[in-house]
Amino acid sequence: MKRIMLMVIRNIIRVPGWMYHIWKLGRPKDPHTEEERYNYLRTIVKRVNKSGRVAVEGSGEENIPKENGFIFFPNHQGLFDMLAIIDTCPKPFGVVVKKEASNIILVKQVIELLRGMAIDRKDIRSSLTIINKMTEEVKQGRNYVIFAEGTRSKQENSILDFKGGTFKSAVNARCPIVPVALIDCYKPFDIPSINKVNVKVRYLPPIYPEQYMGLKTKQIADIVHNSIQNEINKNM
């Protein structure tokens, strides 16, 4: 909370304008391209992170597929995760978030700008609809981020099991799966301090359809989980 307040105070003059433009870009009929919307948001995120004394180090961007139509699967450490990914990822994407987070002020507007979706984990039929919609959009060349743990880990850099169901969209779309290791992303908002912190985002080599077809989604989930945890361990 202290760091969030620092970010707001240091950008207090700019916040109203930013919120207005984010809302405007999030309208369904906004004429801007996905790249234009994303790049505007990314500029803001970079500035906010810097003002909050958070240094975000990205690496492995060369592992991000050159052709669109893939899904990022990062571990989930906290509210700062999306700020870290947007800060380091050069390609636009949509995001699937839990329904509980989708109505938070500003989070809601950012999701709309990214053309993201909210999933109700308690409603199986609704969840299936979201997964199917994401599958179709990925087939059409959109990229997505989805957190396979289903909820944030409260164990710092130890991640929870990945849920096999979150990989159904990738399997159905036959698209590249890009594991993303988020390291120390819990620190900016979970530690009650405004001292400078460093977080890392590691984009790992993608897993292509020919590598995972024939595997059960739970097996795929375990492969992605283990590759991320191993990368985190190497950086500790």
C-alpha positions as CSV (number, residue, x, y, z in Angstrom):
1,M,0.0,0.0,0.0
2,K,2.9,2.4,0.8
3,R,4.3,2.0,-2.7
4,I,1.0,2.4,-4.4
5,M,0.5,5.7,-2.5
6,L,4.0,6.7,-3.6
7,M,3.2,6.0,-7.2
8,V,-0.1,8.0,-7.0
9,I,1.5,11.0,-5.2
10,R,4.4,11.2,-7.7
11,N,2.0,11.2,-10.6
12,I,-1.0,13.0,-9.1
13,I,-1.1,15.6,-11.8
14,R,-1.0,13.0,-14.6
15,V,-3.4,10.4,-13.1
16,P,-6.7,12.1,-14.2
17,G,-5.5,12.4,-17.8
18,W,-4.1,8.8,-17.8
19,M,-7.4,7.4,-16.5
20,Y,-9.4,9.3,-19.0
21,H,-7.3,8.1,-22.0
22,I,-7.3,4.5,-20.7
23,W,-11.1,4.6,-20.4
24,K,-11.4,6.2,-23.9
25,L,-9.1,3.6,-25.4
26,G,-11.0,0.8,-23.7
27,R,-14.3,1.6,-25.4
28,P,-15.5,-1.2,-27.7
29,K,-15.5,1.0,-30.8
30,D,-12.2,2.8,-30.2
31,P,-10.5,3.2,-33.6
32,H,-6.9,2.7,-32.4
33,T,-5.1,-0.5,-33.2
34,E,-4.2,-3.0,-30.5
35,E,-0.6,-2.0,-30.8
36,E,-1.4,1.7,-30.3
37,R,-3.6,1.0,-27.3
38,Y,-1.0,-1.3,-25.8
39,N,2.0,1.0,-26.4
40,Y,0.1,3.9,-24.7
41,L,-0.5,1.7,-21.6
42,R,3.0,0.5,-21.6
43,T,4.4,4.0,-21.6
44,I,2.3,4.8,-18.5
45,V,3.3,1.5,-16.8
46,K,7.0,2.1,-17.3
47,R,6.7,5.6,-15.8
48,V,4.6,4.4,-12.9
49,N,7.1,1.6,-12.1
50,K,10.0,4.0,-12.1
51,S,8.2,6.5,-9.9
52,G,7.5,3.7,-7.5
53,R,11.2,2.9,-7.2
54,V,10.7,-0.5,-8.9
55,A,13.4,-1.6,-11.3
56,V,12.0,-4.3,-13.7
57,E,14.6,-6.4,-15.4
58,G,13.4,-8.4,-18.4
59,S,15.2,-11.1,-20.3
60,G,14.5,-13.8,-22.9
61,E,12.4,-11.5,-25.1
62,E,14.0,-13.3,-28.0
63,N,12.0,-16.3,-27.0
64,I,8.7,-14.6,-27.6
65,P,7.3,-16.0,-30.9
66,K,7.6,-13.5,-33.8
67,E,4.2,-14.5,-35.2
68,N,1.2,-13.6,-33.1
69,G,-1.2,-16.2,-31.8
70,F,0.4,-17.5,-28.6
71,I,-0.3,-17.6,-24.8
72,F,1.9,-16.5,-22.0
73,F,1.7,-18.7,-18.8
74,P,3.4,-16.8,-15.9
75,N,3.4,-17.7,-12.2
76,H,1.3,-15.5,-10.1
77,Q,2.9,-13.6,-7.1
78,G,0.7,-10.6,-6.7
79,L,-0.8,-7.3,-8.0
80,F,2.5,-6.2,-9.5
81,D,2.7,-9.1,-11.9
82,M,0.9,-7.5,-14.8
83,L,2.9,-4.2,-14.4
84,A,6.1,-6.3,-14.7
85,I,4.9,-8.1,-17.8
86,I,3.6,-5.0,-19.5
87,D,6.9,-3.2,-18.7
88,T,9.0,-5.9,-20.4
89,C,6.8,-7.4,-23.1
90,P,7.1,-5.7,-26.5
91,K,4.0,-7.4,-28.0
92,P,0.4,-6.6,-27.1
93,F,-1.8,-9.2,-25.5
94,G,-5.2,-9.8,-23.9
95,V,-5.5,-11.1,-20.4
96,V,-7.8,-13.4,-18.5
97,V,-8.3,-12.4,-14.8
98,K,-10.5,-13.7,-12.1
99,K,-13.9,-12.1,-11.8
100,E,-13.2,-10.7,-8.4
101,A,-10.5,-8.4,-9.7
102,S,-12.3,-7.3,-12.8
103,N,-14.4,-4.6,-11.1
104,I,-11.6,-2.9,-9.2
105,I,-11.3,0.7,-10.4
106,L,-8.5,1.2,-13.0
107,V,-8.0,-2.6,-13.2
108,K,-11.4,-2.8,-15.0
109,Q,-10.4,0.0,-17.4
110,V,-7.0,-1.6,-18.1
111,I,-8.7,-5.0,-18.9
112,E,-11.0,-3.2,-21.3
113,L,-8.1,-1.5,-23.0
114,L,-6.4,-4.8,-23.4
115,R,-9.6,-6.4,-24.6
116,G,-9.3,-8.9,-21.8
117,M,-11.8,-11.2,-20.1
118,A,-12.9,-12.0,-16.6
119,I,-13.4,-15.6,-15.6
120,D,-15.7,-16.9,-12.8
121,R,-13.8,-19.8,-11.4
122,K,-17.0,-21.0,-9.5
123,D,-19.1,-21.2,-12.7
124,I,-17.8,-24.1,-14.9
125,R,-20.1,-23.2,-17.8
126,S,-19.0,-19.6,-17.8
127,S,-15.3,-20.6,-17.5
128,L,-15.7,-22.9,-20.5
129,T,-17.2,-20.1,-22.5
130,I,-14.2,-17.8,-21.7
131,I,-11.7,-20.6,-22.6
132,N,-13.5,-21.2,-25.9
133,K,-13.6,-17.5,-26.7
134,M,-9.9,-17.1,-26.0
135,T,-9.1,-20.2,-28.1
136,E,-10.9,-18.6,-31.1
137,E,-9.1,-15.2,-30.6
138,V,-5.7,-16.9,-30.4
139,K,-6.4,-18.8,-33.6
140,Q,-7.1,-15.4,-35.2
141,G,-3.7,-14.1,-34.1
142,R,-4.2,-12.5,-30.7
143,N,-1.9,-13.2,-27.8
144,Y,-3.0,-13.8,-24.2
145,V,-1.8,-14.0,-20.7
146,I,-3.4,-16.4,-18.2
147,F,-2.2,-17.3,-14.7
148,A,-2.3,-21.1,-14.5
149,E,-2.1,-21.2,-10.7
150,G,-5.7,-19.8,-10.6
151,T,-4.8,-17.6,-7.6
152,R,-1.7,-15.8,-6.4
153,S,0.9,-17.7,-4.5
154,K,1.6,-16.4,-1.0
155,Q,4.8,-18.3,-0.7
156,E,7.0,-15.6,-2.3
157,N,9.1,-17.4,-5.0
158,S,7.7,-20.8,-4.5
159,I,4.8,-21.4,-6.9
160,L,1.6,-23.3,-6.6
161,D,0.5,-26.2,-8.8
162,F,-0.7,-25.2,-12.2
163,K,-4.2,-26.1,-13.2
164,G,-4.4,-28.3,-16.2
165,G,-7.7,-26.7,-17.4
166,T,-6.0,-23.4,-18.1
167,F,-4.0,-25.1,-20.9
168,K,-7.1,-26.3,-22.8
169,S,-7.2,-23.1,-24.8
170,A,-3.6,-23.5,-26.0
171,V,-4.2,-27.2,-26.9
172,N,-7.4,-26.4,-28.7
173,A,-5.8,-23.4,-30.6
174,R,-2.6,-25.5,-31.2
175,C,-0.6,-22.4,-30.4
176,P,2.8,-21.8,-28.8
177,I,2.9,-21.9,-25.0
178,V,5.4,-19.3,-23.5
179,P,6.4,-19.9,-19.9
180,V,7.1,-16.7,-18.0
181,A,9.1,-16.7,-14.7
182,L,8.2,-13.8,-12.4
183,I,10.8,-13.3,-9.7
184,D,10.4,-11.2,-6.6
185,C,7.2,-9.6,-8.1
186,Y,5.6,-9.9,-4.6
187,K,8.0,-7.4,-3.2
188,P,6.7,-4.0,-4.6
189,F,3.2,-4.3,-3.0
190,D,3.5,-7.0,-0.3
191,I,6.5,-5.6,1.6
192,P,5.5,-2.4,3.5
193,S,8.4,-0.3,2.3
194,I,9.2,2.3,-0.4
195,N,12.8,1.3,-0.6
196,K,14.0,0.5,-4.2
197,V,13.3,-3.1,-5.2
198,N,14.3,-5.1,-8.2
199,V,12.0,-7.7,-9.9
200,K,12.8,-10.0,-12.8
201,V,10.7,-11.2,-15.8
202,R,12.2,-14.2,-17.6
203,Y,10.6,-15.3,-20.9
204,L,11.5,-18.9,-21.4
205,P,11.7,-20.9,-24.6
206,P,8.2,-21.6,-26.0
207,I,6.7,-25.0,-26.2
208,Y,5.2,-25.7,-29.6
209,P,2.2,-27.9,-30.5
210,E,4.4,-30.7,-31.9
211,Q,6.1,-30.9,-28.5
212,Y,2.9,-31.1,-26.4
213,M,0.3,-32.7,-28.6
214,G,-0.7,-36.1,-27.2
215,L,0.0,-35.0,-23.6
216,K,-2.8,-34.5,-21.1
217,T,-3.3,-30.9,-20.0
218,K,-2.1,-31.7,-16.5
219,Q,1.1,-33.1,-17.9
220,I,1.6,-29.9,-19.9
221,A,0.8,-27.9,-16.8
222,D,3.5,-29.7,-14.8
223,I,6.1,-29.2,-17.6
224,V,5.5,-25.4,-17.6
225,H,5.3,-25.3,-13.8
226,N,8.6,-27.0,-13.4
227,S,10.4,-25.0,-16.1
228,I,9.3,-21.8,-14.3
229,Q,10.2,-23.0,-10.8
230,N,13.6,-24.1,-12.1
231,E,14.3,-20.7,-13.6
232,I,13.2,-19.0,-10.4
233,N,15.5,-21.2,-8.4
234,K,18.5,-20.4,-10.7
235,N,18.0,-16.7,-10.0
236,M,17.7,-16.9,-6.3
